[in-house]
Amino acid sequence: MLTQKQIDSAKPKAKEYTLGDIKRLYLRIRPDGSKSWQFVYQWDGARVKITLTAQTLAEVRTQAQRFNDWLDIGIKQPDGNYVKTSPKQKLKDDELRIQAEQEAERNRQIREQLEAQSKLTVSQLFDRWEKLGLADRKNTAEIRRMFNKDVLPTIGHLMVEDIRKGHIVQIINDIQARGVKRMVKLMLSQMRQMFRFAVDQDIIENDPTASIRKDKVGGRDTVRDRVLTDKEIQALANLLPNSGLSLYAQSAVWLMLSTCCRVGELLATEWSHLDLNANIWTIPAENAKNGKKHTVYLSDFAASQFRLIQSIQQSSQWVFPNSRSTGAVCNKTLAKQIGDRQQAIRDRKPMSGRSKQTEALVLAGGKWTPHDLRRTGATIMGSLNVRPDVIEKCLNHIEQNKIIRVYQHQTLIPAQKEAWGLLGERLEILIGNKGYNVITLSKIA
Protein backbone atom coordinates (compact mmCIF):
# COMPACT_ATOMS: atom_id res chain seq x y z
CA MET A 1 0.00 0.00 0.00
CA LEU A 2 1.43 3.36 -1.01
CA THR A 3 1.90 6.20 1.42
CA GLN A 4 0.84 9.73 0.55
CA LYS A 5 4.52 10.71 0.47
CA GLN A 6 5.28 8.00 -2.08
CA ILE A 7 2.40 9.12 -4.21
CA ASP A 8 3.47 12.75 -4.09
CA SER A 9 7.14 12.02 -4.75
CA ALA A 10 6.57 9.69 -7.71
CA LYS A 11 8.45 11.29 -10.63
CA PRO A 12 7.63 10.96 -14.33
CA LYS A 13 9.81 8.85 -16.58
CA ALA A 14 10.35 8.57 -20.30
CA LYS A 15 7.61 5.97 -20.42
CA GLU A 16 4.38 5.61 -18.51
CA TYR A 17 4.64 3.37 -15.46
CA THR A 18 2.47 2.25 -12.52
CA LEU A 19 2.85 1.74 -8.76
CA GLY A 20 0.77 -0.91 -7.01
CA ASP A 21 -1.44 -0.02 -4.06
CA ILE A 22 -4.12 -2.34 -2.63
CA LYS A 23 -5.25 -5.37 -4.58
CA ARG A 24 -5.79 -4.53 -8.30
CA LEU A 25 -5.35 -0.79 -7.67
CA TYR A 26 -2.51 1.07 -9.41
CA LEU A 27 -1.22 4.62 -9.51
CA ARG A 28 -0.43 5.54 -13.14
CA ILE A 29 2.29 8.15 -13.77
CA ARG A 30 2.57 9.55 -17.29
CA PRO A 31 5.65 11.17 -18.91
CA ASP A 32 4.00 14.58 -18.61
CA GLY A 33 3.80 14.13 -14.79
CA SER A 34 0.03 13.61 -14.62
CA LYS A 35 -1.19 10.92 -12.23
CA SER A 36 -4.37 8.84 -12.11
CA TRP A 37 -5.74 5.74 -10.40
CA GLN A 38 -6.57 2.59 -12.31
CA PHE A 39 -8.34 -0.56 -11.25
CA VAL A 40 -7.03 -3.47 -13.34
CA TYR A 41 -8.50 -6.99 -13.39
CA GLN A 42 -9.01 -10.05 -15.56
CA TRP A 43 -12.48 -10.99 -16.80
CA ASP A 44 -13.33 -13.71 -19.29
CA GLY A 45 -9.67 -13.96 -20.25
CA ALA A 46 -9.33 -10.24 -21.02
CA ARG A 47 -7.50 -7.48 -19.16
CA VAL A 48 -9.92 -4.74 -18.10
CA LYS A 49 -8.96 -1.26 -16.88
CA ILE A 50 -11.17 1.25 -15.08
CA THR A 51 -9.96 4.77 -14.40
CA LEU A 52 -11.22 5.86 -10.99
CA THR A 53 -12.65 9.35 -10.52
CA ALA A 54 -12.81 9.61 -6.74
CA GLN A 55 -11.13 12.73 -5.33
CA THR A 56 -9.32 11.58 -2.21
CA LEU A 57 -7.02 8.58 -1.63
CA ALA A 58 -9.47 7.15 0.91
CA GLU A 59 -12.31 7.39 -1.59
CA VAL A 60 -10.20 5.75 -4.30
CA ARG A 61 -9.36 2.80 -2.04
CA THR A 62 -12.98 2.45 -0.91
CA GLN A 63 -14.10 2.30 -4.52
CA ALA A 64 -11.37 -0.20 -5.40
CA GLN A 65 -12.30 -2.40 -2.45
CA ARG A 66 -15.94 -2.42 -3.56
CA PHE A 67 -14.81 -3.57 -7.01
CA ASN A 68 -12.69 -6.32 -5.37
CA ASP A 69 -15.71 -7.50 -3.38
CA TRP A 70 -17.77 -7.75 -6.61
CA LEU A 71 -14.98 -9.82 -8.19
CA ASP A 72 -14.04 -12.02 -5.23
CA ILE A 73 -17.28 -12.41 -3.30
CA GLY A 74 -19.96 -11.25 -5.71
CA ILE A 75 -23.16 -9.26 -5.38
CA LYS A 76 -26.00 -10.61 -3.28
CA GLN A 77 -29.05 -11.57 -5.34
CA PRO A 78 -32.73 -11.56 -4.29
CA ASP A 79 -32.52 -15.33 -3.65
CA GLY A 80 -29.66 -14.79 -1.16
CA ASN A 81 -26.89 -16.16 -3.38
CA TYR A 82 -23.84 -14.13 -4.40
CA VAL A 83 -22.88 -13.75 -8.07
CA LYS A 84 -19.43 -12.50 -9.06
CA THR A 85 -19.71 -9.49 -11.33
CA SER A 86 -17.41 -7.50 -13.60
CA PRO A 87 -17.11 -3.96 -12.12
CA LYS A 88 -17.12 -2.39 -15.59
CA GLN A 89 -20.35 -4.17 -16.54
CA LYS A 90 -21.85 -3.35 -13.14
CA LEU A 91 -21.06 0.36 -13.62
CA LYS A 92 -22.60 0.26 -17.09
CA ASP A 93 -25.72 -1.44 -15.76
CA ASP A 94 -25.97 1.12 -12.97
CA GLU A 95 -25.65 3.96 -15.51
CA LEU A 96 -28.44 2.49 -17.65
CA ARG A 97 -30.59 2.03 -14.57
CA ILE A 98 -30.06 5.66 -13.54
CA GLN A 99 -30.90 6.83 -17.07
CA ALA A 100 -34.08 4.75 -17.00
CA GLU A 101 -35.03 6.21 -13.63
CA GLN A 102 -34.36 9.73 -14.89
CA GLU A 103 -36.47 9.08 -18.00
CA ALA A 104 -39.25 7.73 -15.82
CA GLU A 105 -39.05 10.86 -13.68
CA ARG A 106 -39.22 13.10 -16.75
CA ASN A 107 -42.25 11.19 -18.00
CA ARG A 108 -43.87 11.56 -14.60
CA GLN A 109 -43.31 15.31 -14.70
CA ILE A 110 -44.75 15.48 -18.22
CA ARG A 111 -47.82 13.55 -17.09
CA GLU A 112 -48.25 15.93 -14.18
CA GLN A 113 -47.97 18.90 -16.54
CA LEU A 114 -50.58 17.40 -18.85
CA GLU A 115 -52.83 16.70 -15.91
CA ALA A 116 -52.36 20.29 -14.77
CA GLN A 117 -53.38 21.47 -18.24
CA SER A 118 -56.57 19.45 -18.01
CA LYS A 119 -57.43 21.29 -14.81
CA LEU A 120 -58.35 24.38 -16.80
CA THR A 121 -61.71 26.01 -16.34
CA VAL A 122 -63.80 26.63 -19.44
CA SER A 123 -62.94 30.34 -19.19
CA GLN A 124 -59.23 29.52 -19.12
CA LEU A 125 -59.70 27.16 -22.06
CA PHE A 126 -61.42 29.91 -24.02
CA ASP A 127 -58.52 32.29 -23.31
CA ARG A 128 -56.04 29.69 -24.59
CA TRP A 129 -58.18 28.91 -27.65
CA GLU A 130 -58.51 32.61 -28.40
CA LYS A 131 -54.73 33.06 -28.23
CA LEU A 132 -53.68 29.93 -30.12
CA GLY A 133 -56.67 28.71 -32.10
CA LEU A 134 -58.22 32.01 -33.19
CA ALA A 135 -55.03 33.91 -33.92
CA ASP A 136 -55.76 34.10 -37.67
CA ARG A 137 -59.51 34.65 -37.41
CA LYS A 138 -60.96 38.03 -38.33
CA ASN A 139 -64.01 37.74 -36.06
CA THR A 140 -62.26 37.06 -32.75
CA ALA A 141 -63.95 39.97 -31.01
CA GLU A 142 -67.37 38.76 -32.11
CA ILE A 143 -66.65 35.20 -30.94
CA ARG A 144 -65.58 36.51 -27.52
CA ARG A 145 -68.76 38.58 -27.32
CA MET A 146 -70.85 35.47 -28.06
CA PHE A 147 -69.06 33.39 -25.42
CA ASN A 148 -69.24 36.18 -22.84
CA LYS A 149 -72.98 36.36 -23.39
CA ASP A 150 -74.09 32.74 -23.64
CA VAL A 151 -71.33 30.31 -22.59
CA LEU A 152 -68.96 31.63 -19.96
CA PRO A 153 -71.62 32.91 -17.53
CA THR A 154 -73.10 29.38 -17.48
CA ILE A 155 -70.09 27.03 -17.54
CA GLY A 156 -67.04 29.32 -17.49
CA HIS A 157 -66.28 28.47 -13.84
CA LEU A 158 -66.46 24.70 -14.39
CA MET A 159 -63.44 22.50 -15.10
CA VAL A 160 -63.13 21.51 -18.74
CA GLU A 161 -62.82 17.83 -17.87
CA ASP A 162 -66.17 18.03 -16.01
CA ILE A 163 -68.16 19.39 -18.97
CA ARG A 164 -70.73 16.94 -20.29
CA LYS A 165 -73.23 16.91 -23.12
CA GLY A 166 -75.91 18.16 -20.72
CA HIS A 167 -74.04 21.42 -20.13
CA ILE A 168 -73.90 22.09 -23.88
CA VAL A 169 -77.58 21.22 -24.33
CA GLN A 170 -78.49 23.67 -21.56
CA ILE A 171 -76.69 26.51 -23.36
CA ILE A 172 -78.35 25.57 -26.67
CA ASN A 173 -81.80 25.46 -25.04
CA ASP A 174 -81.29 28.86 -23.41
CA ILE A 175 -80.37 30.43 -26.75
CA GLN A 176 -83.22 28.69 -28.56
CA ALA A 177 -85.66 29.96 -25.94
CA ARG A 178 -84.80 33.50 -27.04
CA GLY A 179 -86.01 32.65 -30.54
CA VAL A 180 -82.67 33.17 -32.31
CA LYS A 181 -82.48 29.87 -34.19
CA ARG A 182 -79.56 30.80 -36.39
CA MET A 183 -77.49 31.70 -33.32
CA VAL A 184 -78.09 28.20 -31.91
CA LYS A 185 -76.25 26.54 -34.80
CA LEU A 186 -73.53 29.17 -34.83
CA MET A 187 -72.93 28.85 -31.09
CA LEU A 188 -72.80 25.06 -31.27
CA SER A 189 -70.27 25.31 -34.11
CA GLN A 190 -68.03 27.66 -32.11
CA MET A 191 -68.22 25.55 -28.94
CA ARG A 192 -67.40 22.45 -30.96
CA GLN A 193 -64.31 24.14 -32.38
CA MET A 194 -63.16 25.13 -28.87
CA PHE A 195 -63.60 21.64 -27.40
CA ARG A 196 -61.93 20.00 -30.41
CA PHE A 197 -59.03 22.35 -29.80
CA ALA A 198 -58.97 21.06 -26.22
CA VAL A 199 -58.83 17.48 -27.51
CA ASP A 200 -56.01 18.34 -29.92
CA GLN A 201 -54.10 19.99 -27.06
CA ASP A 202 -54.53 16.84 -24.94
CA ILE A 203 -56.49 18.84 -22.36
CA ILE A 204 -59.43 16.43 -22.54
CA GLU A 205 -59.91 13.07 -24.20
CA ASN A 206 -63.44 13.49 -25.56
CA ASP A 207 -65.37 16.38 -27.10
CA PRO A 208 -68.62 16.89 -25.12
CA THR A 209 -70.31 18.32 -28.23
CA ALA A 210 -69.42 15.35 -30.45
CA SER A 211 -72.77 13.54 -30.16
CA ILE A 212 -74.89 16.66 -30.72
CA ARG A 213 -76.03 16.83 -34.33
CA LYS A 214 -76.10 20.32 -35.79
CA ASP A 215 -79.10 19.51 -37.97
CA LYS A 216 -81.09 18.62 -34.84
CA VAL A 217 -80.77 22.01 -33.15
CA GLY A 218 -82.13 25.40 -34.13
CA GLY A 219 -84.59 24.04 -36.67
CA ARG A 220 -84.09 23.55 -40.37
CA ASP A 221 -81.54 25.74 -42.15
CA THR A 222 -83.06 28.26 -44.49
CA VAL A 223 -81.12 29.80 -47.33
CA ARG A 224 -81.85 33.50 -47.60
CA ASP A 225 -82.77 34.53 -51.15
CA ARG A 226 -84.10 38.06 -50.68
CA VAL A 227 -83.58 40.17 -53.80
CA LEU A 228 -84.81 43.75 -54.13
CA THR A 229 -87.04 44.38 -57.12
CA ASP A 230 -86.63 47.34 -59.44
CA LYS A 231 -89.54 49.11 -57.77
CA GLU A 232 -88.02 48.47 -54.33
CA ILE A 233 -84.71 49.96 -55.46
CA GLN A 234 -86.62 53.01 -56.69
CA ALA A 235 -88.54 53.16 -53.41
CA LEU A 236 -85.27 52.87 -51.50
CA ALA A 237 -83.92 55.89 -53.36
CA ASN A 238 -86.90 57.89 -52.08
CA LEU A 239 -86.71 56.55 -48.52
CA LEU A 240 -82.99 56.88 -47.80
CA PRO A 241 -82.74 60.71 -47.70
CA ASN A 242 -85.42 60.87 -44.99
CA SER A 243 -84.38 57.72 -43.10
CA GLY A 244 -82.06 59.39 -40.62
CA LEU A 245 -79.08 57.43 -41.98
CA SER A 246 -75.88 59.43 -42.38
CA LEU A 247 -74.63 60.20 -45.88
CA TYR A 248 -71.87 57.66 -45.15
CA ALA A 249 -74.46 54.95 -44.57
CA GLN A 250 -76.58 55.96 -47.56
CA SER A 251 -73.55 55.83 -49.85
CA ALA A 252 -72.60 52.46 -48.36
CA VAL A 253 -76.01 51.11 -49.42
CA TRP A 254 -75.49 52.18 -53.02
CA LEU A 255 -71.89 50.95 -53.05
CA MET A 256 -72.86 47.46 -51.90
CA LEU A 257 -75.59 47.36 -54.52
CA SER A 258 -73.42 48.67 -57.34
CA THR A 259 -70.23 46.68 -56.60
CA CYS A 260 -71.74 43.46 -55.12
CA CYS A 261 -69.20 43.70 -52.30
CA ARG A 262 -69.58 42.37 -48.77
CA VAL A 263 -70.38 44.84 -46.01
CA GLY A 264 -67.18 44.00 -44.11
CA GLU A 265 -65.05 44.55 -47.21
CA LEU A 266 -66.64 47.94 -47.81
CA LEU A 267 -66.53 49.30 -44.27
CA ALA A 268 -62.84 48.32 -43.87
CA THR A 269 -61.84 50.33 -46.95
CA GLU A 270 -59.03 52.87 -46.65
CA TRP A 271 -58.51 55.73 -49.06
CA SER A 272 -55.20 54.15 -50.07
CA HIS A 273 -57.19 51.24 -51.51
CA LEU A 274 -58.91 53.56 -53.99
CA ASP A 275 -57.74 55.08 -57.27
CA LEU A 276 -60.65 57.31 -58.19
CA ASN A 277 -58.82 58.67 -61.22
CA ALA A 278 -58.85 55.18 -62.73
CA ASN A 279 -62.10 54.11 -60.98
CA ILE A 280 -60.35 51.16 -59.30
CA TRP A 281 -60.98 49.83 -55.81
CA THR A 282 -58.54 47.22 -54.52
CA ILE A 283 -59.82 45.05 -51.68
CA PRO A 284 -56.69 43.67 -49.95
CA ALA A 285 -56.54 40.02 -49.00
CA GLU A 286 -56.78 40.79 -45.28
CA ASN A 287 -60.15 42.53 -45.84
CA ALA A 288 -61.63 39.89 -48.17
CA LYS A 289 -63.71 37.10 -46.64
CA ASN A 290 -61.93 34.43 -48.70
CA GLY A 291 -58.47 35.90 -48.08
CA LYS A 292 -58.00 36.67 -51.79
CA LYS A 293 -57.13 40.13 -53.10
CA HIS A 294 -59.98 41.49 -55.22
CA THR A 295 -60.04 44.33 -57.73
CA VAL A 296 -63.32 46.15 -58.36
CA TYR A 297 -63.57 48.24 -61.54
CA LEU A 298 -65.93 50.95 -60.39
CA SER A 299 -68.77 52.14 -62.56
CA ASP A 300 -69.30 55.88 -62.73
CA PHE A 301 -72.25 55.36 -60.40
CA ALA A 302 -70.14 53.58 -57.77
CA ALA A 303 -67.20 55.97 -58.08
CA SER A 304 -69.53 58.92 -57.53
CA GLN A 305 -70.51 57.50 -54.13
CA PHE A 306 -66.89 57.34 -53.01
CA ARG A 307 -66.36 60.90 -54.27
CA LEU A 308 -69.42 62.04 -52.34
CA ILE A 309 -67.94 60.65 -49.12
CA GLN A 310 -64.59 62.22 -49.99
CA SER A 311 -66.27 65.63 -50.33
CA ILE A 312 -67.82 65.53 -46.85
CA GLN A 313 -65.01 63.84 -44.94
CA GLN A 314 -62.55 65.96 -43.01
CA SER A 315 -59.46 63.80 -42.84
CA SER A 316 -59.25 60.11 -42.12
CA GLN A 317 -57.31 57.06 -43.18
CA TRP A 318 -60.58 55.16 -43.53
CA VAL A 319 -63.47 55.81 -45.88
CA PHE A 320 -65.90 54.81 -43.11
CA PRO A 321 -64.13 55.80 -39.86
CA ASN A 322 -65.53 55.03 -36.42
CA SER A 323 -66.72 57.82 -34.14
CA ARG A 324 -63.22 58.26 -32.65
CA SER A 325 -61.44 58.03 -36.01
CA THR A 326 -59.20 55.33 -34.57
CA GLY A 327 -60.18 52.72 -37.12
CA ALA A 328 -62.90 51.56 -39.47
CA VAL A 329 -66.49 51.47 -38.27
CA CYS A 330 -67.71 48.13 -36.86
CA ASN A 331 -69.09 45.71 -39.45
CA LYS A 332 -72.38 45.38 -37.59
CA THR A 333 -73.08 49.09 -37.42
CA LEU A 334 -74.72 49.40 -40.81
CA ALA A 335 -76.76 46.21 -40.40
CA LYS A 336 -78.09 47.47 -37.05
CA GLN A 337 -78.96 50.89 -38.48
CA ILE A 338 -80.82 49.35 -41.41
CA GLY A 339 -82.51 46.78 -39.18
CA ASP A 340 -83.64 49.42 -36.67
CA ARG A 341 -85.49 51.19 -39.48
CA GLN A 342 -87.46 48.03 -40.29
CA GLN A 343 -88.57 47.13 -36.76
CA ALA A 344 -92.22 47.51 -37.70
CA ILE A 345 -91.84 44.30 -39.71
CA ARG A 346 -91.01 42.46 -36.49
CA ASP A 347 -93.73 44.29 -34.51
CA ARG A 348 -91.24 45.56 -31.94
CA LYS A 349 -91.02 48.75 -29.98
CA PRO A 350 -87.97 50.96 -30.62
CA MET A 351 -85.02 49.80 -28.55
CA SER A 352 -83.25 52.14 -26.18
CA GLY A 353 -80.59 54.22 -27.89
CA ARG A 354 -81.78 53.15 -31.35
CA SER A 355 -83.54 55.03 -34.14
CA LYS A 356 -87.17 56.03 -33.52
CA GLN A 357 -87.79 55.89 -37.29
CA THR A 358 -88.78 52.24 -37.12
CA GLU A 359 -90.51 52.22 -40.53
CA ALA A 360 -88.13 54.47 -42.45
CA LEU A 361 -86.68 51.72 -44.66
CA VAL A 362 -89.55 49.24 -44.86
CA LEU A 363 -89.92 47.85 -48.40
CA ALA A 364 -92.82 46.01 -49.98
CA GLY A 365 -90.94 42.71 -50.26
CA GLY A 366 -90.20 42.50 -46.56
CA LYS A 367 -87.10 42.76 -44.43
CA TRP A 368 -83.82 43.32 -46.26
CA THR A 369 -80.21 43.30 -45.07
CA PRO A 370 -76.89 44.65 -46.41
CA HIS A 371 -76.02 41.21 -47.77
CA ASP A 372 -79.26 41.22 -49.79
CA LEU A 373 -77.87 44.21 -51.68
CA ARG A 374 -74.89 42.11 -52.83
CA ARG A 375 -77.27 39.37 -53.97
CA THR A 376 -79.48 41.93 -55.69
CA GLY A 377 -76.55 43.42 -57.61
CA ALA A 378 -75.50 39.98 -58.81
CA THR A 379 -79.07 39.20 -59.82
CA ILE A 380 -79.31 42.39 -61.87
CA MET A 381 -76.08 41.42 -63.63
CA GLY A 382 -77.63 38.07 -64.46
CA SER A 383 -80.77 39.74 -65.80
CA LEU A 384 -78.52 41.69 -68.17
CA ASN A 385 -77.11 38.40 -69.51
CA VAL A 386 -73.75 38.72 -67.77
CA ARG A 387 -72.18 35.27 -67.86
CA PRO A 388 -72.28 33.33 -64.54
CA ASP A 389 -68.48 32.93 -64.45
CA VAL A 390 -68.09 36.70 -64.81
CA ILE A 391 -70.57 37.32 -61.99
CA GLU A 392 -68.64 34.85 -59.80
CA LYS A 393 -65.45 36.81 -60.52
CA CYS A 394 -67.19 40.07 -59.59
CA LEU A 395 -68.37 38.47 -56.33
CA ASN A 396 -64.82 37.26 -55.61
CA HIS A 397 -66.02 33.70 -55.14
CA ILE A 398 -63.42 30.93 -55.20
CA GLU A 399 -63.85 28.56 -58.14
CA GLN A 400 -64.92 25.19 -56.70
CA ASN A 401 -63.60 23.18 -59.63
CA LYS A 402 -59.93 22.63 -58.79
CA ILE A 403 -58.91 21.99 -62.38
CA ILE A 404 -60.47 25.26 -63.54
CA ARG A 405 -59.03 27.09 -60.54
CA VAL A 406 -55.50 25.87 -61.27
CA TYR A 407 -55.37 25.93 -65.06
CA GLN A 408 -57.84 28.61 -66.13
CA HIS A 409 -55.84 31.76 -65.55
CA GLN A 410 -57.87 34.34 -67.51
CA THR A 411 -58.90 37.19 -65.26
CA LEU A 412 -61.95 38.20 -67.31
CA ILE A 413 -61.09 41.81 -66.59
CA PRO A 414 -62.82 43.33 -69.66
CA ALA A 415 -65.97 41.31 -68.98
CA GLN A 416 -65.92 42.31 -65.29
CA LYS A 417 -65.54 46.00 -66.18
CA GLU A 418 -68.48 45.74 -68.55
CA ALA A 419 -70.58 43.89 -65.97
CA TRP A 420 -70.03 46.51 -63.26
CA GLY A 421 -70.60 49.24 -65.84
CA LEU A 422 -73.95 47.79 -66.91
CA LEU A 423 -74.99 47.40 -63.28
CA GLY A 424 -74.12 51.02 -62.59
CA GLU A 425 -76.03 52.24 -65.65
CA ARG A 426 -79.05 50.23 -64.61
CA LEU A 427 -79.03 51.76 -61.14
CA GLU A 428 -78.68 55.26 -62.56
CA ILE A 429 -81.75 54.66 -64.70
CA LEU A 430 -83.77 53.20 -61.83
CA ILE A 431 -82.87 55.90 -59.33
CA GLY A 432 -82.97 58.80 -61.77
CA ASN A 433 -86.36 58.01 -63.32
CA LYS A 434 -89.01 58.98 -60.78
CA GLY A 435 -91.80 57.81 -63.10
CA TYR A 436 -90.52 54.25 -62.80
CA ASN A 437 -90.35 53.87 -66.58
CA VAL A 438 -87.46 51.42 -66.78
CA ILE A 439 -85.32 51.62 -69.91
CA THR A 440 -83.98 48.33 -71.24
CA LEU A 441 -80.22 48.34 -71.55
CA SER A 442 -78.11 46.59 -74.14
CA LYS A 443 -77.13 43.09 -73.12
CA ILE A 444 -73.79 41.36 -73.00
CA ALA A 445 -73.79 38.71 -75.72
Residue pairs with C-beta under 8 A, 6 or more apart in sequence:
1 21
1 22
2 19
2 20
2 21
2 27
4 57
6 19
7 19
7 27
7 35
7 57
10 19
10 27
10 29
10 35
11 29
11 33
12 29
12 30
12 31
12 32
12 33
13 29
13 31
14 31
15 31
16 28
16 29
16 30
16 31
17 28
17 29
18 26
18 27
18 28
18 29
18 38
19 26
19 27
19 29
20 26
20 27
21 27
21 37
21 61
21 64
22 61
22 64
22 65
22 68
23 64
23 68
24 39
24 40
24 41
24 64
24 67
24 68
24 71
25 37
25 38
25 39
25 52
25 60
25 61
25 64
26 37
26 38
26 39
26 40
27 35
27 36
27 37
27 38
28 35
28 36
28 37
28 38
29 35
30 36
36 51
36 52
37 51
37 52
37 54
37 60
37 64
38 49
38 50
38 51
38 52
39 49
39 50
39 52
39 63
39 64
39 67
39 87
40 47
40 48
40 49
40 50
41 47
41 48
41 67
41 71
41 86
41 87
42 48
43 71
43 86
43 88
44 86
48 86
48 87
48 88
50 67
50 87
50 88
50 91
52 60
52 63
52 64
54 60
54 62
54 63
67 87
70 84
70 85
70 86
70 87
70 90
71 84
71 85
71 86
71 87
72 84
73 82
73 84
74 82
74 83
74 84
74 85
75 82
75 83
75 84
75 85
75 90
76 82
77 83
114 202
117 201
117 202
117 203
118 160
118 161
118 202
118 203
118 204
119 159
119 161
120 128
120 159
120 160
120 203
121 156
121 157
121 158
121 159
121 160
122 151
122 152
122 155
122 156
122 157
122 158
122 159
122 160
122 163
123 152
123 156
123 157
124 160
125 160
125 194
125 197
125 198
125 203
126 144
126 147
126 151
126 152
126 156
126 194
128 201
129 193
129 194
129 197
129 198
130 140
130 143
130 144
132 197
132 201
133 193
133 194
133 197
134 140
134 143
137 143
138 264
143 190
146 183
146 186
146 187
146 190
147 190
150 171
150 174
150 175
150 187
151 171
151 187
151 191
154 167
154 170
154 171
154 174
155 163
155 167
155 171
158 167
160 198
160 203
160 204
161 203
161 204
163 195
163 204
163 208
164 208
165 208
165 209
165 211
165 212
167 208
168 188
168 191
168 208
168 209
168 212
169 212
171 187
171 191
172 184
172 187
172 188
172 212
172 217
172 218
175 183
175 184
175 187
176 184
176 217
176 218
181 218
181 219
182 218
183 218
184 217
184 218
185 214
185 217
185 218
185 221
188 209
188 212
188 214
188 217
188 218
189 214
191 209
192 207
192 209
192 210
192 212
195 204
195 207
195 208
195 209
196 207
198 204
198 207
199 205
199 206
199 207
215 221
224 369
224 371
224 372
225 375
226 365
226 366
226 367
226 368
226 369
226 372
226 375
227 372
227 375
227 376
227 379
228 236
228 257
228 363
228 365
228 368
228 372
228 373
228 376
229 364
229 365
230 430
230 436
230 438
231 364
231 436
232 363
232 364
232 365
232 368
233 257
233 376
233 427
233 430
233 431
234 430
234 431
234 433
234 434
234 436
235 363
235 364
236 253
236 361
236 363
237 430
237 431
239 360
239 361
239 363
240 250
240 253
240 361
241 250
242 360
243 250
243 341
243 357
243 360
243 361
244 341
244 355
244 357
244 360
245 253
245 337
245 338
245 341
245 361
247 308
247 309
247 312
248 309
248 320
249 334
249 337
249 338
251 305
251 306
251 308
251 309
252 263
252 266
252 267
252 320
252 334
252 370
253 338
253 370
253 373
254 301
254 302
254 305
254 427
255 261
255 266
255 302
255 305
255 306
256 262
256 263
256 266
256 370
256 373
256 374
256 377
257 373
257 374
257 376
257 377
257 427
258 299
258 301
258 302
258 305
258 377
258 420
258 423
258 424
258 427
259 266
259 281
259 296
259 298
259 302
259 377
259 420
260 374
260 377
260 378
260 381
260 391
260 394
260 395
260 423
261 283
261 296
261 374
262 289
262 371
262 374
263 331
263 334
263 335
263 370
263 371
264 287
264 289
264 331
265 283
265 287
265 288
265 289
265 294
266 320
267 320
267 328
267 329
267 330
267 331
267 333
267 334
268 287
268 318
268 328
268 331
269 281
269 283
269 287
269 318
269 319
269 320
269 328
270 317
270 318
270 319
270 328
271 310
271 316
271 317
271 318
271 319
272 317
273 281
273 282
273 283
273 284
274 280
274 281
274 282
274 306
274 319
275 281
275 282
276 298
276 303
276 306
276 307
276 310
279 297
279 298
279 299
279 300
279 302
279 303
280 295
280 296
280 297
280 298
281 295
281 296
281 298
281 302
281 306
282 293
282 294
282 295
282 296
283 293
283 294
283 295
283 296
283 396
284 293
285 291
285 292
285 293
288 294
288 396
289 396
290 396
290 397
290 398
292 396
292 398
294 396
296 302
296 394
296 420
297 413
297 416
297 417
297 420
297 421
298 306
298 420
298 424
299 420
299 421
299 423
299 424
299 425
300 421
300 424
300 428
301 424
301 425
301 427
301 428
302 420
302 424
306 319
309 319
309 320
313 319
313 321
316 325
318 325
318 327
318 328
318 329
320 328
320 329
321 327
321 328
321 329
322 328
322 329
322 330
334 370
335 369
335 370
336 354
337 355
338 361
338 368
338 369
338 370
339 367
339 369
340 350
340 351
340 354
340 355
340 357
340 358
341 355
341 357
341 358
341 359
341 360
341 361
341 362
342 358
342 359
342 361
342 362
342 367
342 368
343 349
343 350
343 351
343 358
343 359
344 358
344 359
344 362
345 362
345 366
345 367
346 367
348 358
350 356
350 358
361 368
374 395
377 423
378 391
378 394
378 395
380 423
380 426
380 427
381 390
381 391
381 394
381 419
381 422
381 423
382 388
382 391
384 419
384 422
384 423
384 426
384 441
384 443
384 444
385 443
385 444
385 445
386 415
386 418
386 419
386 422
386 444
387 415
387 444
389 412
390 412
390 415
390 416
390 419
390 444
391 419
392 399
393 411
393 412
393 415
393 416
394 416
394 419
394 420
398 405
399 405
399 408
415 444
418 444
419 444
422 441
422 444
425 441
426 441
429 438
429 439
429 441
430 438
433 439
